[in-house]
Amino acid sequence: MKIKCYSLIMLLLCVPCAWLKAQTYANIQTNGVTGLCLLCGVVNPNNAVNTNRDDYSAFTITAGLLGVAVQQTLIFPAASSTGCDSLVIGIGSGNTLLSANLFRGVSIQTYNSGTPNNDAQVVDSSILRLLQGSSRATVILHPKQPFDRVKITLSSSLLGLLDGFRVYYAYYHTGTPALPAYSVPQGQVCGEQLLPVHNHQPGIDYRVHAKYTAANGGLLKDTTWTVKDNDTIAVPGVVAFMGATVNMAVQAVNPFTGCSSDTVRQVYHLGGSGGLPSVDADSVTICQGGYAFLHAFSPQSSDIVVRWYDAPVGGNWLGAGNYFLVIPDTTTTYYAAGAFTCEYPERKPVKVIVQTMPAPVFAVPQEMVCDTQVISIQNHQPGLNYKVRVFHSSFLGPVADTTFYILNDNRIVIPPRITYNPLEVELYVQAIGNGCTSDTAYQAFLQGGFAGPVTVDQDSIAICAGDSVSLHAADPRSAFSAIRWYDAPSEGNLLFTGNTYVAHPSATTTYYVTAGFECDYPQRKPVTVYVTPCATQQRMLTTPAAKAMTLKVFPNPTSGEVKIDSKTDFGGALLLVYDLQGREVKKDRLGGNMFRLDGANGLYLVRIVLQTGEVYQSFITLQK
């Protein structure tokens, strides 16, 4: 490796040496005058025969003379090659602005060992190159024959406006370029290759011929092109399933003379690129948050490696393998490329379509609520289902966490949850359809606190017409709940708020009482007040039961069956039942603490006489 590096360094160091050697400067001169002129001639003639390009010899001719010419011959140390060398002469004048017309009195001719080559020509625009911003120019010639000197002549008859003609130097440039020394890659490579030319000289072109042969011997490509003045040869790649051999042939070309070097041939190898892979499907549809396995393969060879990218060219390499797992957030196109040593230049696209389902849109109450809430999903579409989670919590912590599903309906029904404390109701809703789910929509609202069911002193009571009655109810679980009296079992009118309600019914009336905080307990307790003429009630309550004790029974009202709420055994006691007119409608002996009340709906006085003589009585409402 050290030897190779040293050789390369020496080659690069010799590049300027070769350049200088290619330019051969005139190192001897002769000059003279033709015609009669004492003051005509060449001043400082030797300044034109060295490598200092800023020194010059000056031609002098007295103005107005005719038939006078001043010549200077610049002689080279060796003769040029046949037809491939270019001659460069630096000239100028005292004029501040040069043009080709100024030099029409100057002619140039080459010689070989004193023999003219008969190629004399006047300096004109075809061979003159003016140097911008200077009073100098160069004359560039391509002699067809070998030469070892050049004669420059200034004629007085065509002197014109030329002032102080000057000759700076003359050299010839070897026109046959050196063999191009270029490098080719080792091993198998892929795609375009940049081959460096180590001995490139400025101005030298390269004629390149590349022949591509497949592994089976077939010709893939045969192409020729020219590289203009560049030290790098760009060689295109080719697509070859099993690889290719590239046979290179390079010639260096001198564009001045058209001369070229011999051909330098070298070989390198391109790796196999397989072919365009096939895929199971050009597109795959998944749900948002889901995944997909993409599958690509080669029908020609199972050995091809599949590489996955995020762009049709370039882009980022994502992974390799026939199967590729993707979890895109949005619709994305992936690209599968096949490869052996090299990658096939075309990639197969696979589009993964991500279906996004909009989250449910709904509104919840902004104020505190007490009753069942029916919440509508505003962006419902037929066929969509919903997963609903309702989470109730109070300041004491979680109360309930319920999850249920709604099938193809846009209504979420949330019944109230009966608790003393106000609740925060958190609602989570997720749409479900076509195997996909949306993001979860969340909102929350407040539900007021409920009290429990109330107790009353009496389920029914009888009063005289025109009298008032004090009805009493209480919440056994809280002394802070509000007791509310209504005139209907649901809704209706609020009559009074408080534990004791003084009623003034003109006829038999049922009142309904419940308890609540922000919300009422949903079931109201009925209390019936029977209004009868006072004489009838007084007669019913006279002796022998004037000192009767209150009989506690349930249920009251009853549909027929009555139970006595007492630890005393009432078996064998006398049962007497009276209607509101004071008529005895039933008389019987009790078998225990239960009896049956029959007859028409209404209020009845039930009196029980124990064998000990104790009397119990109560009004019972029969309501079938």
BAVOKE-502434 format. One record per residue (C-alpha): z, x, y; residue number from 1. Coordinates in steps of 0.001 Angstrom, whole numbers. Layout:
N
{{Z; X; Y}; NUM}
...
END
This chain:
624
{{0; 0; 0}; 1}
{{788; 2873; 2401}; 2}
{{-2617; 4439; 1761}; 3}
{{-4384; 1173; 2600}; 4}
{{-2432; 764; 5839}; 5}
{{-3153; 4380; 6845}; 6}
{{-6875; 3933; 6181}; 7}
{{-6958; 777; 8260}; 8}
{{-5159; 2500; 11169}; 9}
{{-7594; 5427; 11107}; 10}
{{-10530; 3020; 11044}; 11}
{{-9239; 1144; 14095}; 12}
{{-8560; 4401; 15974}; 13}
{{-12127; 5543; 15390}; 14}
{{-13703; 2420; 16843}; 15}
{{-13768; 3746; 20454}; 16}
{{-14955; 7105; 19118}; 17}
{{-17962; 5452; 17486}; 18}
{{-18673; 3587; 20726}; 19}
{{-18785; 6796; 22784}; 20}
{{-20913; 8517; 20173}; 21}
{{-23401; 5664; 20356}; 22}
{{-24108; 6485; 24049}; 23}
{{-26018; 9742; 24646}; 24}
{{-26004; 10822; 28323}; 25}
{{-28669; 13045; 30015}; 26}
{{-27168; 16488; 30597}; 27}
{{-30094; 18412; 32163}; 28}
{{-32363; 17501; 35038}; 29}
{{-35458; 18747; 36846}; 30}
{{-36822; 17415; 40118}; 31}
{{-39716; 17953; 42428}; 32}
{{-41966; 16639; 45212}; 33}
{{-45630; 15736; 45036}; 34}
{{-47519; 15930; 48328}; 35}
{{-46800; 17704; 51655}; 36}
{{-43262; 17135; 52920}; 37}
{{-40798; 19851; 53862}; 38}
{{-37742; 17590; 54154}; 39}
{{-38420; 15513; 51017}; 40}
{{-36587; 16057; 47717}; 41}
{{-33504; 15263; 45619}; 42}
{{-30055; 15907; 47056}; 43}
{{-27232; 16776; 44604}; 44}
{{-29530; 16431; 41598}; 45}
{{-26883; 17483; 39013}; 46}
{{-24662; 14518; 39917}; 47}
{{-26994; 12350; 37820}; 48}
{{-26516; 14372; 34601}; 49}
{{-22872; 13862; 33668}; 50}
{{-20714; 11031; 32372}; 51}
{{-19151; 10300; 35781}; 52}
{{-20873; 7076; 36633}; 53}
{{-19817; 7157; 40288}; 54}
{{-21659; 10432; 41189}; 55}
{{-25295; 10171; 42161}; 56}
{{-28328; 12138; 43241}; 57}
{{-30155; 10934; 46393}; 58}
{{-33922; 10818; 46922}; 59}
{{-35115; 11733; 50427}; 60}
{{-38567; 10911; 51879}; 61}
{{-39463; 11191; 55568}; 62}
{{-40461; 7837; 56963}; 63}
{{-44109; 7220; 57648}; 64}
{{-45489; 9764; 55235}; 65}
{{-48206; 8734; 52828}; 66}
{{-49153; 10222; 49466}; 67}
{{-45728; 11758; 48895}; 68}
{{-43598; 11163; 45766}; 69}
{{-40174; 12487; 44771}; 70}
{{-39384; 12788; 41045}; 71}
{{-36290; 13528; 38982}; 72}
{{-36441; 13968; 35223}; 73}
{{-33211; 13411; 33284}; 74}
{{-33210; 15206; 29926}; 75}
{{-31073; 14208; 26882}; 76}
{{-29627; 16683; 24387}; 77}
{{-31473; 14972; 21498}; 78}
{{-34320; 12601; 21014}; 79}
{{-33765; 8885; 20393}; 80}
{{-34517; 6976; 17198}; 81}
{{-37781; 5205; 16681}; 82}
{{-37835; 1757; 18221}; 83}
{{-34093; 949; 18012}; 84}
{{-32515; 2742; 20958}; 85}
{{-32137; 1230; 24439}; 86}
{{-32325; 3257; 27652}; 87}
{{-29920; 2514; 30521}; 88}
{{-30346; 4067; 34023}; 89}
{{-27875; 3531; 36838}; 90}
{{-29557; 3288; 40273}; 91}
{{-28631; 2164; 43774}; 92}
{{-29334; 2575; 47467}; 93}
{{-27721; 2610; 50891}; 94}
{{-28747; -993; 51435}; 95}
{{-25792; -3379; 51588}; 96}
{{-27715; -6122; 49791}; 97}
{{-29967; -5258; 46867}; 98}
{{-32919; -7164; 45479}; 99}
{{-35651; -6441; 42981}; 100}
{{-38269; -6223; 45762}; 101}
{{-36532; -3183; 47318}; 102}
{{-37338; -1077; 44227}; 103}
{{-41093; -1723; 44046}; 104}
{{-41694; 1906; 45031}; 105}
{{-39690; 3178; 42016}; 106}
{{-41381; 3754; 38650}; 107}
{{-39932; 4968; 35328}; 108}
{{-41601; 6657; 32322}; 109}
{{-40223; 8182; 29100}; 110}
{{-41329; 11477; 27511}; 111}
{{-40858; 13147; 24179}; 112}
{{-40751; 16960; 24427}; 113}
{{-42705; 16795; 27662}; 114}
{{-45345; 14473; 26282}; 115}
{{-45533; 11167; 28135}; 116}
{{-45145; 8000; 26073}; 117}
{{-47517; 6235; 28485}; 118}
{{-44940; 3492; 29107}; 119}
{{-44571; 3924; 32877}; 120}
{{-43535; 757; 34703}; 121}
{{-42390; -243; 38166}; 122}
{{-38805; -1407; 38502}; 123}
{{-38859; -5213; 38815}; 124}
{{-36696; -8179; 37886}; 125}
{{-37681; -8026; 34188}; 126}
{{-35820; -4726; 33661}; 127}
{{-33417; -4710; 36620}; 128}
{{-29826; -5985; 36394}; 129}
{{-28118; -6220; 39792}; 130}
{{-24376; -5611; 39788}; 131}
{{-22691; -8418; 41713}; 132}
{{-20877; -7432; 44895}; 133}
{{-22237; -3849; 44842}; 134}
{{-25150; -1762; 46104}; 135}
{{-25797; -675; 42530}; 136}
{{-27937; -1878; 39627}; 137}
{{-28967; -879; 36120}; 138}
{{-32406; -552; 34586}; 139}
{{-32497; -1445; 30888}; 140}
{{-35505; -406; 28788}; 141}
{{-36348; -672; 25103}; 142}
{{-38851; 2099; 24453}; 143}
{{-41038; 1651; 21408}; 144}
{{-41327; 5387; 20748}; 145}
{{-38796; 8222; 20444}; 146}
{{-37937; 9908; 23778}; 147}
{{-35777; 12795; 24923}; 148}
{{-36191; 12422; 28715}; 149}
{{-36980; 9916; 31414}; 150}
{{-38820; 10550; 34688}; 151}
{{-37890; 8549; 37800}; 152}
{{-40423; 8576; 40647}; 153}
{{-40070; 7266; 44224}; 154}
{{-43427; 6782; 46016}; 155}
{{-43599; 6932; 49844}; 156}
{{-46538; 4535; 49955}; 157}
{{-44377; 1727; 48464}; 158}
{{-41071; 2783; 49972}; 159}
{{-40743; -370; 52034}; 160}
{{-37194; -1108; 53231}; 161}
{{-35439; 892; 50505}; 162}
{{-32833; 3088; 52179}; 163}
{{-31460; 6168; 50391}; 164}
{{-32500; 5621; 46771}; 165}
{{-29883; 6916; 44316}; 166}
{{-29724; 7805; 40622}; 167}
{{-26233; 7718; 39056}; 168}
{{-26779; 8397; 35328}; 169}
{{-29028; 7836; 32350}; 170}
{{-28052; 7324; 28720}; 171}
{{-29541; 5833; 25647}; 172}
{{-27616; 3552; 23280}; 173}
{{-28175; 3998; 19574}; 174}
{{-29757; 711; 18541}; 175}
{{-29114; 793; 14758}; 176}
{{-25614; -669; 14241}; 177}
{{-23205; 669; 11666}; 178}
{{-22637; -1072; 8358}; 179}
{{-20190; -3923; 8961}; 180}
{{-16755; -3177; 7452}; 181}
{{-15286; -6597; 6748}; 182}
{{-12528; -7852; 4435}; 183}
{{-12579; -10762; 1994}; 184}
{{-9442; -12448; 577}; 185}
{{-8051; -11562; -2828}; 186}
{{-7157; -14177; -5430}; 187}
{{-8027; -17837; -5023}; 188}
{{-8070; -19246; -1491}; 189}
{{-8771; -22653; 46}; 190}
{{-10963; -23967; 2829}; 191}
{{-12474; -22030; 5719}; 192}
{{-11892; -18258; 5667}; 193}
{{-11779; -15949; 8693}; 194}
{{-13110; -12549; 7647}; 195}
{{-12176; -9704; 10064}; 196}
{{-14821; -7058; 10937}; 197}
{{-12826; -3854; 11372}; 198}
{{-15559; -1747; 13038}; 199}
{{-16912; -4371; 15421}; 200}
{{-18568; -3004; 18574}; 201}
{{-18891; -5123; 21730}; 202}
{{-22330; -6692; 21904}; 203}
{{-23022; -6485; 18171}; 204}
{{-23920; -9680; 16288}; 205}
{{-23772; -10397; 12537}; 206}
{{-26300; -12113; 10345}; 207}
{{-24368; -13836; 7544}; 208}
{{-25582; -15289; 4251}; 209}
{{-23096; -17188; 2037}; 210}
{{-23924; -18499; -1413}; 211}
{{-21454; -20802; -3203}; 212}
{{-21567; -21018; -6997}; 213}
{{-19543; -23497; -9090}; 214}
{{-17469; -22514; -12115}; 215}
{{-20223; -23840; -14414}; 216}
{{-22843; -21662; -12666}; 217}
{{-24414; -24399; -10588}; 218}
{{-25355; -23746; -6955}; 219}
{{-23129; -25701; -4549}; 220}
{{-24343; -24398; -1200}; 221}
{{-26624; -21688; 232}; 222}
{{-26387; -21134; 3996}; 223}
{{-27213; -18533; 6666}; 224}
{{-25952; -18217; 10250}; 225}
{{-25399; -15687; 13047}; 226}
{{-22047; -14665; 14528}; 227}
{{-22449; -13735; 18215}; 228}
{{-20432; -10735; 19470}; 229}
{{-17228; -11565; 17604}; 230}
{{-14986; -9479; 15375}; 231}
{{-14323; -12385; 12998}; 232}
{{-16708; -14158; 10627}; 233}
{{-15728; -17792; 9987}; 234}
{{-16919; -18852; 6525}; 235}
{{-16795; -22606; 5766}; 236}
{{-15102; -23832; 2612}; 237}
{{-16643; -26123; 14}; 238}
{{-15233; -28789; -2252}; 239}
{{-15422; -27666; -5864}; 240}
{{-13623; -29544; -8625}; 241}
{{-12834; -26415; -10669}; 242}
{{-13355; -23821; -7892}; 243}
{{-16276; -21722; -6633}; 244}
{{-17412; -18128; -6113}; 245}
{{-18556; -17165; -2608}; 246}
{{-21159; -14367; -2488}; 247}
{{-21222; -12846; 1006}; 248}
{{-24042; -10785; 2537}; 249}
{{-23515; -9475; 6090}; 250}
{{-25786; -7413; 8373}; 251}
{{-24845; -6035; 11798}; 252}
{{-27509; -6771; 14444}; 253}
{{-28114; -5091; 17813}; 254}
{{-29321; -7946; 20054}; 255}
{{-30863; -5430; 22526}; 256}
{{-33261; -3962; 20052}; 257}
{{-33211; -6484; 17216}; 258}
{{-32377; -3639; 14822}; 259}
{{-29973; -4357; 12005}; 260}
{{-27855; -2424; 9547}; 261}
{{-28144; -2529; 5797}; 262}
{{-26545; -5519; 4063}; 263}
{{-22923; -5321; 2912}; 264}
{{-22129; -7635; -4}; 265}
{{-18736; -8882; -1133}; 266}
{{-17337; -11717; -3254}; 267}
{{-14256; -13939; -3110}; 268}
{{-13099; -17071; -4903}; 269}
{{-12256; -20587; -3725}; 270}
{{-9696; -22531; -5772}; 271}
{{-10417; -25873; -7418}; 272}
{{-9748; -28934; -5271}; 273}
{{-9959; -31663; -7888}; 274}
{{-11231; -34954; -6520}; 275}
{{-10196; -38023; -4583}; 276}
{{-7335; -39690; -6504}; 277}
{{-7358; -43324; -7551}; 278}
{{-4479; -45723; -6834}; 279}
{{-3181; -48867; -8527}; 280}
{{-3651; -50871; -5330}; 281}
{{-4897; -50215; -1816}; 282}
{{-2007; -52232; -389}; 283}
{{1451; -53292; -1518}; 284}
{{3634; -56008; 23}; 285}
{{7424; -55671; 82}; 286}
{{10288; -57349; 1880}; 287}
{{12034; -55716; 4809}; 288}
{{14730; -53451; 3414}; 289}
{{12958; -53246; 43}; 290}
{{11136; -50385; -1649}; 291}
{{7885; -49687; -3479}; 292}
{{6709; -47192; -6095}; 293}
{{3208; -45984; -5185}; 294}
{{1054; -44668; -8032}; 295}
{{-1942; -42332; -7669}; 296}
{{-3835; -40503; -10411}; 297}
{{-7103; -38741; -11221}; 298}
{{-9424; -40404; -13746}; 299}
{{-11002; -36977; -14357}; 300}
{{-7980; -34821; -15113}; 301}
{{-4289; -35410; -15743}; 302}
{{-3562; -31900; -14438}; 303}
{{-4354; -32772; -10829}; 304}
{{-1312; -32663; -8557}; 305}
{{-950; -35659; -6229}; 306}
{{485; -34917; -2778}; 307}
{{1600; -37635; -349}; 308}
{{1188; -37481; 3448}; 309}
{{1776; -39685; 6494}; 310}
{{-1673; -39115; 8033}; 311}
{{-5318; -39059; 6831}; 312}
{{-5604; -35401; 7946}; 313}
{{-2873; -32946; 8819}; 314}
{{359; -34855; 9268}; 315}
{{3598; -34304; 7394}; 316}
{{3865; -33590; 3673}; 317}
{{6190; -36243; 2196}; 318}
{{6336; -35377; -1475}; 319}
{{4358; -34726; -4639}; 320}
{{3886; -36553; -7919}; 321}
{{1882; -39411; -9369}; 322}
{{4701; -41852; -8549}; 323}
{{6169; -41900; -5066}; 324}
{{9126; -44022; -3900}; 325}
{{8910; -45326; -325}; 326}
{{11384; -47420; 1708}; 327}
{{9572; -48135; 4993}; 328}
{{11218; -50109; 7801}; 329}
{{7859; -51354; 9079}; 330}
{{4312; -51639; 7708}; 331}
{{3199; -48056; 6963}; 332}
{{116; -46381; 5473}; 333}
{{633; -43449; 3118}; 334}
{{-2091; -41043; 1989}; 335}
{{-2523; -39540; -1486}; 336}
{{-4355; -36207; -1873}; 337}
{{-5445; -34608; -5133}; 338}
{{-5323; -30854; -5732}; 339}
{{-5551; -28033; -8226}; 340}
{{-5221; -24733; -6331}; 341}
{{-6762; -26349; -3259}; 342}
{{-6451; -29839; -1870}; 343}
{{-9339; -32293; -1877}; 344}
{{-10282; -32814; 1815}; 345}
{{-10241; -36616; 1666}; 346}
{{-7049; -38626; 1119}; 347}
{{-6661; -42060; -438}; 348}
{{-4779; -44512; 1825}; 349}
{{-2187; -46956; 461}; 350}
{{-824; -49508; 2921}; 351}
{{2696; -50801; 2383}; 352}
{{3019; -54140; 4175}; 353}
{{6609; -54916; 5140}; 354}
{{7220; -58634; 5449}; 355}
{{9765; -59341; 8144}; 356}
{{11495; -62697; 8135}; 357}
{{12941; -63763; 11487}; 358}
{{16677; -64237; 11562}; 359}
{{17816; -67881; 11822}; 360}
{{18193; -69226; 15359}; 361}
{{20965; -71750; 15946}; 362}
{{23541; -72773; 18530}; 363}
{{27272; -73408; 18034}; 364}
{{29636; -75458; 20205}; 365}
{{30906; -73719; 23305}; 366}
{{34047; -75832; 23541}; 367}
{{36848; -76300; 21033}; 368}
{{35924; -78858; 18331}; 369}
{{37845; -81121; 15937}; 370}
{{35371; -82993; 13781}; 371}
{{32613; -82065; 11325}; 372}
{{29942; -79868; 12883}; 373}
{{26267; -80271; 12001}; 374}
{{24448; -77148; 13206}; 375}
{{20632; -77158; 13235}; 376}
{{18509; -74102; 12515}; 377}
{{15941; -74183; 15297}; 378}
{{13276; -71957; 13716}; 379}
{{13378; -73507; 10252}; 380}
{{10128; -73532; 8284}; 381}
{{9429; -75687; 5223}; 382}
{{10365; -73909; 2007}; 383}
{{12985; -71652; 3571}; 384}
{{16487; -71586; 2152}; 385}
{{19637; -70193; 3725}; 386}
{{22689; -68322; 2599}; 387}
{{25649; -69438; 4712}; 388}
{{29057; -67844; 4990}; 389}
{{31848; -69599; 6936}; 390}
{{34918; -67536; 7666}; 391}
{{37998; -69260; 9119}; 392}
{{40822; -67221; 10625}; 393}
{{43801; -67780; 12888}; 394}
{{45991; -65409; 14813}; 395}
{{48018; -65065; 11609}; 396}
{{45019; -63786; 9625}; 397}
{{42282; -65119; 7301}; 398}
{{42494; -68761; 6261}; 399}
{{39334; -69345; 4221}; 400}
{{36090; -67560; 3338}; 401}
{{33375; -69827; 1939}; 402}
{{29783; -69033; 953}; 403}
{{27180; -71637; 26}; 404}
{{23395; -72132; 14}; 405}
{{21206; -74663; 1807}; 406}
{{17938; -75531; 69}; 407}
{{14938; -76341; 2261}; 408}
{{17019; -77984; 4969}; 409}
{{17705; -77014; 8569}; 410}
{{21234; -78468; 8783}; 411}
{{24494; -76610; 8231}; 412}
{{27416; -79007; 7748}; 413}
{{30864; -77541; 8440}; 414}
{{33780; -79958; 7861}; 415}
{{37013; -79314; 9774}; 416}
{{39716; -77314; 8056}; 417}
{{43143; -78944; 8485}; 418}
{{45571; -76341; 9808}; 419}
{{48296; -76356; 12419}; 420}
{{46899; -73341; 14264}; 421}
{{43573; -73197; 16098}; 422}
{{40910; -71350; 14069}; 423}
{{38032; -69071; 14888}; 424}
{{35060; -70185; 12798}; 425}
{{32633; -67312; 12168}; 426}
{{29221; -68361; 10946}; 427}
{{26847; -65958; 9140}; 428}
{{23373; -67284; 8231}; 429}
{{20584; -65477; 6380}; 430}
{{17133; -66937; 5697}; 431}
{{15673; -66647; 2173}; 432}
{{12028; -67225; 1275}; 433}
{{9196; -65729; -773}; 434}
{{11659; -63346; -2362}; 435}
{{12631; -61890; 1041}; 436}
{{15723; -62187; 3157}; 437}
{{16096; -61982; 6905}; 438}
{{18709; -60153; 8887}; 439}
{{21955; -62076; 9143}; 440}
{{22467; -64135; 12288}; 441}
{{26060; -64408; 13514}; 442}
{{27851; -66738; 15912}; 443}
{{31408; -68044; 16264}; 444}
{{33160; -71091; 17705}; 445}
{{36727; -72468; 17911}; 446}
{{38301; -75328; 16003}; 447}
{{41471; -76933; 17320}; 448}
{{44754; -77180; 15394}; 449}
{{45671; -80292; 13367}; 450}
{{49101; -81730; 12688}; 451}
{{49977; -83172; 9310}; 452}
{{50231; -86804; 8146}; 453}
{{52962; -88813; 9867}; 454}
{{55785; -90865; 8406}; 455}
{{56807; -94280; 9775}; 456}
{{60065; -96177; 9546}; 457}
{{58341; -99285; 8210}; 458}
{{54811; -100001; 7018}; 459}
{{55147; -103574; 8231}; 460}
{{57535; -105634; 10253}; 461}
{{57858; -109298; 11253}; 462}
{{58761; -110475; 14713}; 463}
{{59043; -113758; 16485}; 464}
{{56159; -114860; 18592}; 465}
{{56670; -113574; 22163}; 466}
{{58967; -110723; 21093}; 467}
{{58239; -106986; 21311}; 468}
{{58827; -104402; 18622}; 469}
{{59545; -100687; 18676}; 470}
{{57371; -98804; 16202}; 471}
{{58457; -95278; 15298}; 472}
{{56528; -92414; 13676}; 473}
{{57166; -88674; 13266}; 474}
{{55487; -85506; 11985}; 475}
{{57932; -84184; 9390}; 476}
{{56504; -80653; 9659}; 477}
{{56578; -80152; 13417}; 478}
{{58482; -81598; 16300}; 479}
{{55832; -80286; 18719}; 480}
{{52853; -82291; 17537}; 481}
{{51674; -85253; 19597}; 482}
{{52097; -88722; 17989}; 483}
{{49137; -90923; 18929}; 484}
{{48824; -94713; 18392}; 485}
{{45415; -96410; 18036}; 486}
{{44057; -99890; 17477}; 487}
{{41614; -98905; 14697}; 488}
{{41713; -96773; 11515}; 489}
{{39109; -94412; 13055}; 490}
{{37894; -93923; 16570}; 491}
{{39073; -97031; 18485}; 492}
{{41302; -96956; 21591}; 493}
{{44252; -94691; 22167}; 494}
{{47165; -97033; 22938}; 495}
{{50053; -94649; 23385}; 496}
{{51152; -91049; 22839}; 497}
{{54728; -90565; 21683}; 498}
{{57019; -91074; 18712}; 499}
{{58148; -94592; 19682}; 500}
{{55604; -97194; 20664}; 501}
{{56794; -100541; 22044}; 502}
{{54231; -103142; 21056}; 503}
{{53860; -106719; 22397}; 504}
{{51473; -108387; 19934}; 505}
{{50677; -112041; 20484}; 506}
{{49474; -112356; 16924}; 507}
{{49784; -110417; 13688}; 508}
{{48356; -106942; 14459}; 509}
{{47914; -103643; 12587}; 510}
{{48478; -100438; 14553}; 511}
{{47368; -96958; 13422}; 512}
{{49327; -93823; 14084}; 513}
{{48570; -90129; 13529}; 514}
{{49735; -86727; 14802}; 515}
{{47876; -83767; 16264}; 516}
{{47738; -80716; 18456}; 517}
{{44226; -80131; 19860}; 518}
{{42931; -82341; 17036}; 519}
{{44278; -85473; 15315}; 520}
{{45076; -85534; 11628}; 521}
{{42015; -87425; 10322}; 522}
{{43942; -90096; 8338}; 523}
{{45894; -92627; 10369}; 524}
{{48944; -94443; 9057}; 525}
{{48731; -98296; 9371}; 526}
{{51741; -100306; 10587}; 527}
{{51376; -104091; 10521}; 528}
{{53388; -106318; 12846}; 529}
{{53536; -109928; 11609}; 530}
{{54090; -112461; 14368}; 531}
{{55661; -115759; 13152}; 532}
{{57581; -118661; 14709}; 533}
{{61230; -117650; 15153}; 534}
{{62670; -120796; 13394}; 535}
{{60945; -119928; 10121}; 536}
{{62168; -116339; 10107}; 537}
{{65689; -117377; 11022}; 538}
{{65765; -119883; 8157}; 539}
{{64473; -117273; 5730}; 540}
{{67123; -114764; 6753}; 541}
{{70170; -117126; 6689}; 542}
{{72966; -117039; 4105}; 543}
{{73469; -116519; 1313}; 544}
{{71438; -113326; 2238}; 545}
{{72444; -112930; 5859}; 546}
{{74092; -109652; 5032}; 547}
{{71281; -108463; 2758}; 548}
{{70533; -104804; 2685}; 549}
{{67066; -103398; 3374}; 550}
{{64960; -103070; 265}; 551}
{{62782; -99926; 209}; 552}
{{59534; -100488; -1644}; 553}
{{56110; -98833; -1960}; 554}
{{53279; -99107; -1491}; 555}
{{53420; -101430; 1453}; 556}
{{50880; -102955; 2009}; 557}
{{50262; -103436; -1711}; 558}
{{47418; -104825; -3780}; 559}
{{49938; -106410; -6183}; 560}
{{52101; -103814; -7881}; 561}
{{55383; -102963; -6074}; 562}
{{57874; -100221; -6890}; 563}
{{61489; -100202; -5700}; 564}
{{62434; -96879; -4097}; 565}
{{66037; -96601; -5332}; 566}
{{68097; -94760; -7949}; 567}
{{69891; -98015; -8728}; 568}
{{68690; -99815; -11839}; 569}
{{67467; -103270; -10754}; 570}
{{66889; -104427; -14333}; 571}
{{68183; -108054; -14859}; 572}
{{68352; -108773; -11098}; 573}
{{66992; -112074; -9706}; 574}
{{63652; -111759; -7848}; 575}
{{62898; -114378; -5156}; 576}
{{59609; -114356; -3166}; 577}
{{59012; -116561; -58}; 578}
{{55948; -117101; 2088}; 579}
{{56138; -117245; 5904}; 580}
{{56737; -120988; 5760}; 581}
{{59953; -120309; 3835}; 582}
{{58627; -121732; 601}; 583}
{{59681; -120086; -2630}; 584}
{{56518; -118877; -4350}; 585}
{{58061; -116841; -7165}; 586}
{{61337; -116623; -9057}; 587}
{{61840; -114191; -11910}; 588}
{{64170; -111695; -13599}; 589}
{{63349; -107994; -13077}; 590}
{{62840; -105796; -16099}; 591}
{{63341; -102611; -14055}; 592}
{{62514; -101164; -10690}; 593}
{{58971; -102619; -10595}; 594}
{{57490; -106079; -10149}; 595}
{{54174; -107717; -9285}; 596}
{{53397; -109719; -6187}; 597}
{{50767; -112445; -6578}; 598}
{{49217; -114955; -4235}; 599}
{{47090; -114995; -1106}; 600}
{{46913; -112034; 1246}; 601}
{{49682; -112139; 3794}; 602}
{{53301; -111324; 4531}; 603}
{{56021; -112252; 2037}; 604}
{{59812; -112033; 2064}; 605}
{{61091; -110423; -1118}; 606}
{{64772; -110942; -1927}; 607}
{{66585; -109407; -4941}; 608}
{{70061; -110521; -5997}; 609}
{{71909; -108131; -8293}; 610}
{{74338; -109333; -10953}; 611}
{{77084; -107781; -8810}; 612}
{{76177; -110160; -5998}; 613}
{{74534; -107561; -3727}; 614}
{{71436; -108809; -1968}; 615}
{{68396; -106655; -959}; 616}
{{65426; -107960; 958}; 617}
{{62239; -106759; 2717}; 618}
{{58930; -108042; 4055}; 619}
{{55970; -106933; 1909}; 620}
{{52290; -107292; 2851}; 621}
{{49942; -108328; 64}; 622}
{{46484; -106968; 700}; 623}
{{44058; -107190; -2215}; 624}
END
